Amino acid sequence: MTKAAVFGSGSWGTMFALILAEAGTKTTLWGRRPDLIEAINQRHENPDYLPGLRLPDTVRATTDPAEAMDGAEYVVLAVPSQTLRANLEAWRPWLPPRAVLVSLMKGIELSTTKRMSEVIEEVGGVPRERIAVVSGPNLVGELAQRQPGSTVVACSDEAVAARLQEAIHLPWFRTYTNTDVVGVEVGGAVKNVIALAVGVSAGMGMGDNLAATLMTRGLAEISRLGVVLGADQHTFAGLAGMGDLIATCTSPLSRNRTFGENLGRGMTFEEVVSVTKQTAEGVKSCESVLELARKHDVEMPITEVVVGVVHDGMTPGEAAMLLMSRTPKPERYV
């Protein structure tokens, strides 16, 4: 039986472990907290993040990274993006020499502006043909109910992508492959930033016209940045682009949209953080996305105002005025 290790016992890591196991892979879930790991092993559920969802018997949990990786053909990374480097440096001694490393993370690293696959390649010493990225409209609350969903598996090696596709394909979870790792990662990271903007507008009481404008022009920002970095423009019309953007911007299950809504309602940043139980990746990644865009002279006005609201003290009203007062231009997708 194929073996996998999933590092990160939050909601998405736990759900992905279930998907792997249900599709026929023996899976070990790694987490830091002994109490949570014990609960998962004894009760076959993650009571903190997915209470009531029974995990297959072929999922077990551990706090020992060496034990988790022993014999694993897939090492799945589902930790907050800004912690990846430090975590992977600690885990590197136990990486199986031929394992495929799978990123579930959707962020751009602060200070380096590197995508998650680039961090994995650099820190893990893993060739890019053994690094895969999974991204798409994967709202865990729906998947936990076995509601139909889809995702994209991206790897520069088509054969590796196809094997991982088979390892996570279920009747209710459809997978597609892609070789455009850059495009899939950029779409996954930047859509969180756009979702913050849509959430702020909703919290302010703005309507669907503005939401549609932000999503459409947000997709243009994603595409502009992605193409400059070498992505295939067509990727952004697919599940890892438009699909993920729509789900993250419109669903009440979206952490980033919810974070933005609370800001739009007038809560302070500190107040929103205090009531946010799980990581909203766009909150930190918006800064690194903007830095990456500036490095490549890419115009991203929505991202700029999100950084202003989240980190620089700009009010939502000032952000709206700034966007609406921009000089009129021809509409371009890229």
KETORVEX-758459 format. One record per atom (N, C-alpha, C, O): x, z, y. Coordinates in steps of 0.02 Angstrom, whole numbers, padded with zeros to 5 digits, always signed. Layout:
% KETORVEX-758459
XZY;...
This chain:
% KETORVEX-758459
+00042+00000-00060;+00000+00000+00000;+00044+00000+00063;+00094+00036+00066;+00025-00041+00112;+00060-00043+00176;+00055+00025+00211;+00003+00058+00207;+00110+00046+00244;+00111+00109+00279;+00121+00099+00354;+00157+00053+00374;+00089+00140+00394;+00097+00137+00467;+00102+00207+00495;+00076+00255+00466;+00137+00213+00550;+00141+00275+00588;+00113+00263+00658;+00133+00215+00691;+00068+00306+00679;+00039+00300+00746;+00062+00359+00787;+00047+00417+00770;+00098+00346+00841;+00125+00399+00884;+00080+00407+00945;+00079+00365+00989;+00044+00462+00946;-00004+00476+00999;-00071+00492+00969;-00105+00449+00942;-00091+00556+00975;-00153+00578+00943;-00210+00585+00993;-00255+00626+00983;-00208+00545+01046;-00264+00542+01092;-00320+00499+01063;-00319+00483+01003;-00367+00479+01104;-00425+00443+01078;-00408+00374+01050;-00431+00356+00997;-00367+00335+01086;-00351+00267+01064;-00304+00269+01004;-00312+00230+00957;-00254+00313+01005;-00210+00319+00948;-00247+00338+00885;-00236+00310+00832;-00292+00387+00892;-00331+00409+00834;-00377+00354+00809;-00384+00343+00749;-00409+00318+00856;-00454+00264+00836;-00416+00208+00802;-00440+00179+00754;-00356+00194+00826;-00316+00140+00796;-00293+00161+00726;-00288+00119+00681;-00278+00225+00717;-00261+00249+00650;-00319+00240+00603;-00310+00220+00545;-00379+00253+00626;-00439+00242+00585;-00446+00168+00567;-00460+00151+00510;-00436+00125+00616;-00442+00052+00604;-00392+00030+00551;-00410-00006+00505;-00329+00051+00558;-00278+00033+00509;-00297+00057+00439;-00294+00019+00391;-00318+00120+00436;-00335+00149+00371;-00396+00115+00340;-00397+00101+00280;-00446+00102+00381;-00507+00071+00354;-00493-00001+00331;-00528-00027+00288;-00442-00032+00361;-00424-00100+00341;-00375-00101+00282;-00355-00155+00259;-00356-00042+00258;-00316-00039+00197;-00244-00015+00204;-00205-00022+00157;-00226+00014+00262;-00157+00038+00273;-00155+00114+00271;-00196+00147+00304;-00109+00142+00233;-00098+00214+00232;-00065+00234+00297;-00011+00209+00314;-00096+00279+00335;-00076+00291+00404;-00061+00365+00417;-00099+00409+00398;-00005+00376+00451;+00013+00443+00474;+00007+00446+00549;+00035+00404+00585;-00029+00495+00574;-00039+00504+00646;+00006+00560+00670;+00002+00617+00645;+00048+00545+00719;+00093+00595+00747;+00065+00625+00811;+00036+00589+00852;+00073+00690+00819;+00054+00723+00881;+00098+00783+00894;+00132+00807+00849;+00098+00807+00956;+00142+00863+00975;+00112+00930+00957;+00149+00977+00942;+00046+00936+00958;+00014+01002+00953;-00001+01021+00880;-00041+00988+00848;+00031+01073+00855;+00019+01093+00785;-00054+01110+00771;-00079+01097+00717;-00089+01139+00820;-00158+01158+00809;-00202+01097+00799;-00247+01097+00757;-00190+01045+00839;-00229+00984+00832;-00212+00948+00767;-00257+00922+00733;-00149+00945+00750;-00127+00913+00688;-00159+00948+00627;-00182+00915+00581;-00159+01014+00629;-00190+01052+00574;-00265+01038+00569;-00292+01030+00514;-00298+01033+00627;-00369+01019+00627;-00383+00949+00597;-00431+00941+00560;-00341+00900+00615;-00351+00833+00589;-00342+00832+00513;-00382+00800+00478;-00292+00866+00488;-00279+00867+00416;-00333+00905+00377;-00350+00886+00322;-00358+00958+00406;-00406+01000+00370;-00477+00974+00376;-00516+00977+00328;-00494+00947+00435;-00564+00927+00448;-00575+00852+00446;-00632+00828+00448;-00520+00813+00443;-00524+00740+00444;-00560+00714+00507;-00598+00666+00504;-00547+00747+00562;-00572+00723+00626;-00526+00749+00680;-00489+00797+00670;-00528+00717+00739;-00490+00740+00797;-00540+00776+00842;-00575+00743+00881;-00544+00842+00839;-00597+00878+00874;-00590+00877+00950;-00639+00887+00985;-00530+00864+00975;-00520+00863+01048;-00539+00797+01080;-00565+00795+01136;-00526+00742+01045;-00535+00676+01076;-00591+00635+01045;-00623+00595+01080;-00603+00643+00980;-00656+00605+00948;-00696+00651+00901;-00697+00639+00841;-00726+00702+00928;-00763+00749+00885;-00821+00715+00849;-00857+00675+00878;-00828+00733+00786;-00882+00705+00746;-00866+00641+00710;-00904+00619+00667;-00810+00609+00727;-00791+00547+00694;-00746+00563+00635;-00690+00586+00643;-00771+00549+00575;-00731+00565+00515;-00678+00512+00505;-00691+00452+00507;-00617+00535+00494;-00560+00491+00481;-00555+00479+00406;-00570+00524+00367;-00533+00420+00385;-00523+00406+00314;-00473+00455+00283;-00430+00481+00317;-00480+00465+00218;-00435+00511+00183;-00363+00485+00183;-00317+00524+00172;-00353+00420+00196;-00286+00392+00197;-00252+00402+00265;-00198+00375+00276;-00284+00439+00310;-00252+00459+00373;-00232+00532+00367;-00273+00575+00353;-00168+00545+00378;-00145+00614+00382;-00105+00621+00447;-00086+00572+00478;-00094+00683+00468;-00061+00696+00532;-00001+00741+00523;+00003+00780+00475;+00047+00734+00570;+00107+00774+00568;+00136+00782+00638;+00123+00741+00682;+00176+00834+00647;+00215+00842+00709;+00287+00819+00700;+00326+00822+00747;+00304+00796+00641;+00373+00777+00624;+00381+00701+00629;+00352+00665+00588;+00418+00676+00679;+00424+00603+00686;+00459+00569+00627;+00441+00513+00609;+00507+00603+00597;+00541+00574+00539;+00493+00566+00480;+00493+00515+00446;+00451+00615+00469;+00401+00611+00416;+00351+00556+00430;+00332+00519+00384;+00331+00549+00492;+00282+00497+00510;+00310+00427+00497;+00274+00384+00474;+00373+00417+00513;+00403+00350+00509;+00428+00332+00439;+00443+00274+00426;+00432+00380+00395;+00461+00368+00329;+00424+00312+00293;+00366+00320+00274;+00458+00255+00283;+00429+00199+00247;+00379+00158+00286;+00346+00114+00257;+00371+00171+00351;+00320+00136+00391;+00340+00063+00404;+00397+00049+00425;+00294+00018+00393;+00305-00053+00410;+00283-00067+00481;+00306-00115+00513;+00237-00025+00507;+00215-00030+00576;+00223+00038+00609;+00201+00089+00583;+00256+00039+00667;+00262+00099+00708;+00223+00086+00772;+00243+00046+00814;+00166+00119+00778;+00120+00106+00833;+00130+00158+00887;+00130+00218+00874;+00139+00135+00949;+00153+00179+01005;+00092+00183+01050;+00071+00133+01080;+00062+00243+01054;+00000+00252+01092;+00006+00313+01138;-00041+00352+01143;+00064+00320+01170;+00076+00375+01216;+00066+00349+01288;+00065+00289+01298;+00057+00393+01337;+00053+00370+01407;+00114+00327+01425;+00171+00345+01407;+00104+00273+01460;+00157+00225+01472;+00218+00255+01506;+00275+00236+01492;+00207+00302+01552;+00264+00330+01589;+00305+00379+01547;+00358+00401+01569;+00282+00396+01488;+00320+00440+01443;+00354+00402+01387;+00391+00432+01347;+00344+00337+01384;+00370+00298+01327;+00445+00304+01322;+00471+00317+01267;+00482+00293+01376;+00555+00291+01373;+00583+00356+01343;+00623+00354+01296;+00563+00413+01370;+00589+00476+01345;+00569+00489+01273;+00610+00512+01233;+00507+00472+01256;+00485+00482+01187;+00524+00438+01138;+00546+00461+01086;+00532+00375+01156;+00564+00328+01111;+00639+00345+01102;+00667+00336+01048;+00670+00370+01155;+00739+00392+01148;+00745+00448+01097;+00793+00450+01059;+00696+00492+01096;+00696+00547+01047;+00681+00523+00977;+00709+00550+00928;+00639+00472+00970;+00617+00449+00904;+00663+00396+00874;+00658+00381+00814;+00706+00367+00914;+00745+00310+00891;+00784+00323+00826;+00787+00277+00785;+00813+00383+00815;+00851+00391+00753;+00811+00379+00689;+00841+00364+00637;+00746+00384+00691;+00706+00378+00630;+00668+00311+00626;+00629+00301+00580;+00680+00266+00673;+00646+00201+00670;+00666+00163+00607;+00725+00152+00597;+00618+00144+00565;+00635+00104+00506;+00667+00038+00528;+00642+00007+00576;+00720+00015+00494;+00758-00043+00519;+00720-00108+00522;+00737-00152+00561;+00667-00115+00482;+00630-00179+00482;+00558-00171+00506;+00518-00218+00501;+00541-00114+00532;+00472-00102+00553;+00455-00143+00615;+00497-00158+00657;+00391-00160+00620;+00364-00192+00681;+00340-00136+00726;+00302-00093+00705;+00363-00137+00789;+00340-00088+00838;+00281-00116+00876;+00285-00172+00903;+00227-00079+00878;+00164-00103+00907;+00147-00061+00968;+00141+00000+00963;+00139-00094+01024;+00121-00059+01086;+00046-00063+01099;+00017-00117+01102;+00015-00004+01106;-00054+00000+01129;-00058+00018+01203;-00113+00026+01230;-00002+00024+01236;+00001+00051+01304;-00010-00004+01356;+00010-00062+01346;-00043+00015+01410;-00059-00033+01463;-00033-00007+01529;-00070+00026+01567;+00030-00021+01543;+00060+00004+01604;+00124-00032+01620;+00151-00069+01578;+00150-00020+01680;+00215-00045+01702;+00256+00017+01719;+00233+00061+01756;+00317+00020+01694;+00358+00079+01703;+00378+00089+01776;+00401+00043+01809;+00370+00150+01800;+00393+00167+01867;+00469+00163+01870;+00503+00175+01821;+00494+00145+01927;+00566+00140+01943;+00598+00077+01915;+00639+00045+01949;+00581+00057+01853;+00611-00003+01824;+00566-00064+01830;+00591-00120+01827;+00502-00054+01838;+00449-00106+01838;+00451-00148+01774;+00434-00207+01774;+00470-00116+01719;+00471-00152+01655;+00405-00145+01618;+00372-00093+01622;+00388-00198+01582;+00330-00195+01538;+00348-00152+01477;+00407-00140+01463;+00297-00130+01442;+00309-00084+01386;+00351-00117+01331;+00392-00083+01301;+00341-00180+01317;+00380-00213+01266;+00453-00218+01286;+00498-00215+01244;+00466-00224+01351;+00535-00225+01375;+00569-00157+01366;+00627-00153+01349;+00531-00104+01378;+00558-00037+01367;+00573-00026+01293;+00624+00002+01275;+00527-00049+01250;+00538-00042+01178;+00600-00079+01155;+00640-00053+01116;+00608-00140+01180;+00667-00181+01162;+00731-00147+01185;+00780-00145+01148;+00730-00121+01246;+00790-00090+01274;+00807-00024+01241;+00864-00014+01219;+00759+00021+01237;+00772+00088+01213;+00776+00090+01136;+00818+00125+01108;+00732+00054+01104;+00730+00056+01031;+00780+00011+00997;+00792+00016+00937;+00811-00035+01037;+00858-00082+01007;+00824-00128+00958;+00855-00149+00908;+00762-00145+00972;+00721-00186+00927;+00716-00257+00954;+00701-00266+01013;+00729-00307+00913;+00723-00377+00937;+00650-00392+00954;+00604-00366+00922;+00640-00435+01004;+00572-00447+01028;+00526-00478+00976;+00465-00471+00981;+00555-00511+00925;+00512-00540+00873;+00483-00487+00827;+00441-00502+00785;+00505-00424+00834;+00476-00369+00797;+00438-00321+00842;+00426-00263+00823;+00419-00345+00901;+00379-00304+00947;+00313-00340+00958;+00311-00398+00978;+00258-00305+00944;+00191-00333+00954;+00153-00291+01004;+00166-00232+01014;+00105-00323+01037;+00064-00291+01087;-00009-00302+01068;-00030-00357+01051;-00049-00248+01071;-00120-00253+01057;-00158-00236+01121;-00147-00183+01150;-00201-00282+01142;-00237-00270+01205;-00302-00309+01205;-00308-00362+01173;-00351-00282+01240;-00416-00314+01245;-00468-00265+01268;-00452-00208+01286;-00531-00285+01268;-00585-00240+01288;-00601-00190+01233;-00649-00199+01195;-00561-00137+01228;-00566-00090+01172;-00586-00021+01196;-00546+00025+01196;-00648-00014+01217;-00674+00051+01239;-00685+00094+01177;-00727+00078+01134;-00648+00148+01173;-00647+00188+01111;-00716+00217+01096;-00736+00222+01037;-00753+00237+01147;-00818+00267+01136;-00865+00220+01098;-00907+00243+01059;-00859+00155+01109;-00900+00107+01073;-00872+00094+01003;-00910+00090+00954;-00806+00087+00997;-00777+00075+00932;-00789+00133+00884;-00799+00123+00824;-00790+00194+00911;-00802+00252+00869;-00872+00251+00838;-00884+00284+00787;-00917+00213+00868;-00984+00205+00840;-00990+00142+00797;-01045+00122+00777;-00933+00110+00783;-00930+00048+00745;-00968-00008+00780;-00992-00054+00748;-00973-00005+00846;-01001-00061+00883;-00951-00118+00882;-00891-00106+00884;-00974-00181+00878;-00928-00237+00873;-00880-00240+00933;-00900-00230+00990;-00817-00255+00918;-00767-00263+00970;-00714-00313+00948;-00711-00332+00890;-00673-00333+00995;-00620-00382+00981;-00557-00362+01018;-00559-00324+01066;-00501-00388+00994;-00437-00374+01027;-00390-00432+01015;-00404-00478+00976;-00333-00430+01050;-00282-00481+01043;-00218-00449+01018;-00197-00397+01044;-00187-00479+00968;-00121-00458+00944;-00071-00510+00967;-00075-00569+00948;-00024-00489+01009;+00025-00536+01037;+00095-00519+01012;+00116-00461+01013;+00131-00571+00991;+00201-00564+00970;+00234-00632+00977;+00202-00684+00966;+00297-00632+00996;+00332-00696+01002;+00340-00731+00935;+00349-00792+00932;+00337-00693+00880;+00339-00720+00812;+00267-00725+00787;+00234-00675+00775;+00243-00786+00778;+00173-00796+00758;+00159-00765+00690;+00104-00740+00678;+00207-00765+00645;+00197-00738+00578;+00187-00662+00581;+00146-00634+00544;+00224-00629+00625;+00216-00556+00633;+00148-00541+00662;+00114-00495+00639;+00127-00580+00712;+00061-00570+00741;+00006-00579+00689;-00043-00542+00688;+00014-00629+00646;-00036-00642+00595;-00040-00585+00544;-00094-00568+00522;+00017-00556+00526;+00017-00500+00478;-00018-00439+00508;-00058-00406+00475;-00003-00425+00571;-00035-00368+00604;-00110-00382+00613;-00151-00336+00607;-00127-00443+00629;-00197-00462+00634;-00235-00446+00570;-00289-00418+00572;-00205-00462+00514;-00237-00448+00449;-00241-00373+00437;-00289-00349+00407;-00192-00335+00461;-00189-00263+00449;-00241-00224+00488;-00255-00166+00471;-00270-00254+00540;-00320-00218+00580;-00386-00254+00586;-00430-00235+00625;-00395-00307+00547;-00457-00346+00551;-00511-00314+00508;-00501-00302+00449;-00568-00300+00539;-00625-00270+00505;-00689-00308+00520;-00690-00347+00568;-00742-00298+00482;-00805-00334+00497;-00830-00320+00567;-00863-00363+00597;-00817-00261+00595;-00841-00244+00661;-00785-00246+00714;-00797-00231+00773;-00724-00264+00694;-00668-00266+00740;-00630-00332+00729;-00590-00337+00683;-00644-00381+00772;-00616-00448+00763;-00551-00454+00803;-00547-00432+00860;-00501-00484+00772;-00436-00491+00806;-00416-00564+00813;-00432-00606+00771;-00382-00577+00868;-00355-00643+00882;-00280-00636+00893;-00256-00583+00912;-00242-00689+00881;-00170-00687+00892;-00150-00728+00954;-00187-00772+00975;-00092-00712+00980;-00066-00746+01039;+00010-00736+01039;+00034-00685+01016;+00047-00784+01064;+00119-00776+01070;+00139-00758+01142;+00198-00749+01156;+00091-00754+01187;+00105-00741+01258;+00106-00665+01270;+00058-00637+01296;+00161-00633+01252;+00167-00560+01260;+00164-00541+01334;+00132-00492+01352;+00197-00580+01376;+00198-00565+01448;+00127-00565+01476;+00107-00518+01511;+00089-00617+01462;+00021-00622+01489;-00024-00567+01465;-00063-00539+01503;-00019-00551+01400;-00062-00498+01372;-00045-00431+01404;-00090-00392+01419;+00019-00417+01414;+00038-00354+01444;+00020-00349+01518;-00004-00298+01541;+00031-00403+01555;+00014-00402+01626;-00062-00393+01634;-00084-00355+01677;-00101-00429+01594;-00173-00422+01598;-00195-00350+01585;-00238-00324+01620;-00166-00319+01534;-00184-00251+01516;-00165-00200+01568;-00201-00151+01579;-00108-00210+01601;-00085-00161+01651;-00122-00168+01717;-00143-00118+01746;-00129-00229+01741;-00156-00238+01809;-00232-00230+01810;-00259-00211+01862;-00266-00243+01756;-00339-00233+01756;-00358-00161+01770;-00411-00148+01798;-00314-00113+01752;-00328-00043+01767;-00328-00031+01842;-00367+00010+01867;-00284-00065+01877;-00280-00058+01950;-00344-00087+01982;-00372-00057+02028;-00365-00144+01959;-00426-00175+01986;-00487-00132+01970;-00532-00127+02011;-00488-00100+01911;-00543-00056+01893;-00547+00004+01940;-00602+00027+01956;-00491+00029+01962;-00491+00083+02011;-00526+00060+02075;-00567+00096+02103;-00511-00002+02097;-00542-00028+02158;-00618-00037+02149;-00656-00019+02193;-00638-00063+02091;-00710-00072+02078;-00744-00003+02075;-00799+00005+02101;-00711+00045+02045;-00739+00112+02043;-00747+00143+02111;-00798+00174+02126;-00697+00134+02154;-00702+00160+02223;-00762+00130+02258;-00800+00165+02292;-00770+00064+02251;-00826+00030+02285;-00893+00056+02259;-00940+00064+02297;-00898+00068+02193;-00960+00094+02165;-00973+00165+02190;-01030+00182+02206;-00920+00205+02194;-00928+00273+02219;-00950+00276+02291;-00983+00323+02312;-00932+00225+02329;-00953+00220+02400;-01025+00195+02407;-01053+00196+02462;-01054+00174+02351;-01122+00148+02354;-01127+00073+02364;-01181+00047+02378;-01070+00038+02359;-01070-00034+02367;-01102-00067+02306;-01106-00037+02252;-01124-00129+02314;-01162-00162+02261;-01123-00210+02218;-01061-00211+02218;-01161-00251+02182;-01131-00296+02133;-01093-00354+02165;-01047-00381+02135;-01113-00374+02226;-01077-00428+02259;-01003-00409+02269;-00959-00449+02254;-00992-00349+02293;-00923-00328+02304;-00887-00317+02238;-00829-00335+02231;-00922-00289+02188;-00890-00280+02123;-00868-00347+02094;-00813-00352+02068;-00912-00397+02099;-00894-00464+02073;-00836-00493+02112;-00793-00526+02083;-00835-00482+02177;-00780-00507+02218;-00715-00475+02198;-00664-00510+02189;-00715-00410+02189;-00654-00375+02170;-00629-00396+02101;-00569-00405+02091;-00675-00405+02054;-00654-00426+01988;-00626-00497+01989;-00575-00511+01957;-00660-00542+02025;-00638-00612+02026;-00571-00619+02062;-00525-00652+02038;-00566-00588+02121;-00503-00592+02158;-00449-00550+02123;-00390-00564+02128;-00471-00498+02088;-00423-00460+02048;-00393-00502+01992;-00334-00497+01977;-00435-00543+01961;-00410-00588+01909;-00360-00637+01938;-00311-00656+01905;-00371-00658+02000;-00323-00703+02033;-00256-00667+02044;-00203-00697+02036;-00259-00602+02061;-00197-00564+02070;-00160-00558+02003;-00099-00566+02000;-00197-00543+01951;-00167-00537+01884;-00133-00602+01865;-00077-00602+01840;-00168-00658+01876;-00142-00723+01858;-00080-00742+01898;-00031-00767+01871;-00083-00729+01964;-00025-00745+02006;+00038-00708+01983;+00091-00738+01976;+00030-00644+01970;+00088-00605+01948;+00111-00628+01879;+00171-00637+01867;+00064-00637+01834;+00082-00656+01766;+00118-00722+01762;+00167-00729+01726;+00094-00772+01798;+00125-00838+01796;+00196-00836+01823;+00241-00868+01796;+00207-00798+01876;+00274-00792+01904;+00322-00760+01853;+00381-00776+01851;+00295-00715+01812;+00336-00681+01762;+00344-00722+01698;+00380-00701+01652;+00312-00780+01695;+00320-00824+01638;+00262-00827+01590;+00268-00855+01535;+00204-00798+01609;+00146-00798+01565;+00111-00865+01565;+00119-00906+01610;+00071-00876+01513;+00028-00935+01509;-00036-00919+01547;-00071-00871+01531;-00052-00959+01597;-00111-00947+01638;-00175-00942+01597;-00221-00905+01615;-00179-00978+01541;-00240-00978+01501;-00253-00909+01469;-00311-00894+01453;-00202-00869+01460;-00211-00802+01431;-00260-00761+01472;-00297-00721+01444;-00261-00771+01537;-00301-00728+01581;-00375-00747+01580;-00417-00710+01608;-00392-00803+01548;-00462-00820+01538;-00488-00793+01472;-00546-00802+01454;-00444-00759+01434;-00462-00735+01368;-00476-00660+01365;-00485-00628+01417;-00477-00633+01304;-00494-00563+01294;-00447-00515+01328;-00469-00463+01354;-00382-00531+01328;-00333-00486+01358;-00330-00492+01434;-00296-00453+01467;-00366-00541+01461;-00370-00549+01533;-00439-00533+01558;-00454-00476+01574;-00481-00584+01562;-00549-00576+01587;-00589-00526+01546;-00626-00485+01573;-00582-00529+01480;-00621-00484+01437;-00607-00411+01450;-00653-00371+01459;-00544-00394+01451;-00524-00324+01464;-00541-00304+01535;-00562-00247+01547;-00533-00349+01582;-00549-00335+01652;-00623-00317+01660;-00640-00268+01693;-00668-00357+01630;-00739-00345+01637;-00758-00277+01607;-00794-00238+01639;-00734-00263+01547;-00752-00200+01514;-00727-00140+01554;-00763-00092+01564;-00665-00144+01578;-00635-00087+01613;-00666-00076+01682;-00671-00020+01706;-00687-00130+01713;-00716-00125+01780;-00789-00104+01780;-00813-00077+01829;-00825-00117+01726;-00897-00107+01727;-00922-00049+01685;-00977-00025+01696;-00883-00026+01637;-00909+00024+01590;-00900+00096+01616;-00848+00112+01644;-00951+00138+01608;-00944+00209+01624;-00895+00244+01577;-00875+00301+01591;-00876+00212+01522;-00827+00240+01476;-00755+00229+01500;-00708+00256+01472;-00747+00188+01552;-00680+00171+01577;-00651+00228+01618;-00682+00250+01667;-00592+00251+01598;-00560+00306+01635;-00542+00285+01706;-00550+00323+01754;-00516+00224+01713;-00493+00201+01779;-00551+00190+01827;-00548+00210+01885;-00605+00159+01803;-00664+00151+01845;-00691+00219+01866;-00708+00230+01924;-00695+00266+01819;-00722+00332+01833;-00678+00369+01884;-00703+00402+01929;-00612+00363+01877;-00566+00394+01925;-00580+00366+01995;-00584+00403+02044;-00587+00299+02000;-00600+00268+02064;-00668+00288+02093;-00674+00299+02153;-00718+00293+02050;-00784+00315+02073;-00781+00383+02107;-00810+00394+02160;-00745+00429+02075;-00740+00496+02104;-00705+00495+02172;-00724+00532+02217;-00654+00453+02179;-00622+00446+02244;-00671+00417+02295;-00674+00440+02352;-00709+00367+02274;-00757+00335+02319;-00812+00382+02341;-00841+00373+02395;-00828+00432+02301;-00879+00481+02318;-00853+00534+02367;-00892+00575+02393;-00788+00532+02381;-00761+00578+02430;-00719+00634+02402;-00695+00677+02439;-00709+00636+02336;-00665+00687+02307;-00592+00673+02326;-00573+00616+02333;-00553+00726+02334;-00482+00716+02348;-00447+00695+02284;-00474+00703+02229;-00387+00669+02291;-00348+00649+02232;-00339+00708+02185;-00347+00701+02124;-00322+00765+02213;-00310+00824+02171;-00374+00845+02135;-00371+00866+02077;-00431+00840+02168;-00494+00858+02136;-00510+00811+02078;-00533+00833+02026;-00496+00746+02088;-00510+00698+02034;-00464+00711+01975;-00486+00710+01917;-00400+00724+01989;-00353+00738+01935;-00376+00798+01894;-00369+00799+01833;-00402+00848+01928;-00422+00911+01895;-00480+00901+01847;-00488+00939+01799;-00522+00850+01859;-00579+00839+01815;-00568+00780+01767;-00613+00763+01728;-00509+00750+01769;-00493+00694+01726;-00456+00719+01664;-00400+00744+01670;-00486+00713+01606;-00458+00743+01545;-00407+00698+01511;-00363+00723+01476;-00412+00632+01520;-00366+00587+01487;-00333+00542+01539;-00356+00536+01596;-00277+00511+01519;-00237+00472+01566;-00274+00410+01591;-00299+00370+01551;-00277+00402+01657;-00300+00340+01688;-00237+00302+01708;-00208+00316+01761;-00216+00255+01667;-00150+00224+01675;-00140+00191+01743;-00084+00188+01769;-00194+00165+01772;-00187+00130+01835;-00165+00174+01893;-00139+00149+01943;-00176+00239+01887;-00160+00285+01942;-00085+00285+01956;-00064+00283+02014;-00044+00286+01903;+00028+00282+01913;+00054+00211+01915;+00098+00194+01954;+00026+00169+01872;+00051+00101+01867;+00037+00058+01928;+00071+00008+01939;-00011+00077+01969;-00025+00037+02029;+00037+00033+02073;+00049-00019+02105;+00076+00086+02076;+00137+00084+02117;+00189+00037+02088;+00219-00003+02124;+00199+00040+02022;+00249-00004+01991;+00225-00076+01990;+00266-00122+01995;+00160-00087+01983;+00133-00156+01987;+00146-00185+02056;+00168-00243+02062;+00134-00146+02108;+00146-00171+02175;+00220-00183+02187;+00239-00232+02219;+00262-00139+02163;+00335-00149+02170;+00357-00213+02134;+00398-00251+02160;+00330-00224+02074;+00347-00284+02037;+00324-00347+02074;+00360-00396+02077;+00264-00344+02103;+00239-00401+02141;+00283-00415+02201;+00298-00473+02215;+00304-00363+02236;+00346-00374+02295;+00415-00402+02277;+00444-00441+02315;+00440-00382+02219;+00504-00409+02196;+00500-00485+02188;+00549-00520+02197;+00441-00509+02170;+00432-00580+02155;+00392-00616+02210;+00369-00672+02200;+00384-00583+02267;+00347-00612+02324;+00277-00636+02305;+00255-00690+02325;+00243-00595+02266;+00174-00610+02245;+00126-00569+02287;+00134-00508+02293;+00077-00602+02317;+00028-00568+02360;-00026-00536+02317;-00059-00570+02277;-00035-00470+02324;-00085-00433+02285;-00120-00383+02332;-00106-00324+02328;-00166-00407+02374;-00197-00363+02424;-00240-00308+02394;-00242-00252+02422;-00275-00321+02339;-00316-00268+02309;-00271-00212+02283;-00284-00153+02292;-00218-00232+02250;-00170-00182+02225;-00141-00141+02282;-00131-00081+02275;-00127-00174+02338;-00099-00139+02396;-00146-00084+02421;-00124-00028+02435;-00210-00100+02426;-00256-00049+02453;-00269+00006+02401;-00282+00063+02420;-00266-00011+02337;-00273+00041+02285;-00215+00091+02291;-00227+00152+02288;-00155+00067+02300;-00098+00112+02310;-00109+00153+02373;-00094+00213+02375;-00136+00121+02425;-00149+00157+02487;-00198+00214+02478;-00188+00269+02504;-00251+00201+02441;-00303+00252+02431;-00279+00307+02384;-00289+00366+02397;-00247+00287+02330;-00228+00335+02278;-00168+00377+02298;-00164+00436+02282;-00121+00346+02334;-00057+00381+02346;-00038+00392+02419;+00003+00435+02434;-00067+00353+02465;-00043+00355+02534;-00093+00382+02584;-00081+00378+02645;-00148+00411+02562;-00194+00443+02608;-00243+00397+02643;-00279+00418+02688;-00245+00333+02623;-00294+00287+02653;-00364+00305+02628;-00373+00321+02569;-00413+00304+02672;-00482+00318+02651;-00513+00256+02619;-00492+00200+02634;-00562+00265+02575;-00596+00207+02547;-00625+00161+02600;-00624+00100+02592;-00652+00190+02654;-00679+00149+02707;-00627+00106+02740;-00639+00048+02755;-00568+00135+02752;-00513+00096+02782;-00490+00041+02735;-00473-00014+02758;-00490+00055+02670;-00470+00005+02622;-00518-00054+02622;-00497-00112+02620;-00583-00039+02623;-00634-00092+02625;-00627-00135+02687;-00631-00197+02684;-00617-00102+02743;-00610-00139+02807;-00548-00184+02805;-00549-00240+02830;-00493-00157+02777;-00431-00196+02774;-00440-00259+02732;-00416-00312+02751;-00474-00252+02675;-00484-00311+02633;-00531-00362+02665;-00518-00422+02663;-00585-00338+02695;-00635-00383+02724;-00611-00417+02787;-00639-00468+02807;-00560-00389+02820;-00536-00418+02883;-00477-00464+02873;-00448-00488+02922;-00458-00476+02810;-00402-00522+02798;-00419-00593+02821;-00477-00613+02822;-00368-00630+02840;-00378-00698+02864;-00410-00742+02811;-00386-00742+02754;-00463-00778+02827;-00496-00821+02777;-00447-00874+02750;-00407-00901+02787;-00453-00887+02685;-00408-00934+02652;-00447-00976+02602;-00502-00958+02583;-00419-01033+02581;-00450-01070+02526;-00448-01029+02462;-00401-00991+02451;-00499-01036+02420;-00499-01000+02357;-00453-01035+02307;-00459-01095+02295;-00407-00997+02279;-00363-01024+02226;-00361-00973+02170;-00361-00913+02181;-00361-00998+02109;-00357-00954+02051;-00287-00924+02046;-00279-00865+02030;-00237-00964+02059;-00167-00940+02057;-00137-00946+02127;-00079-00928+02137;
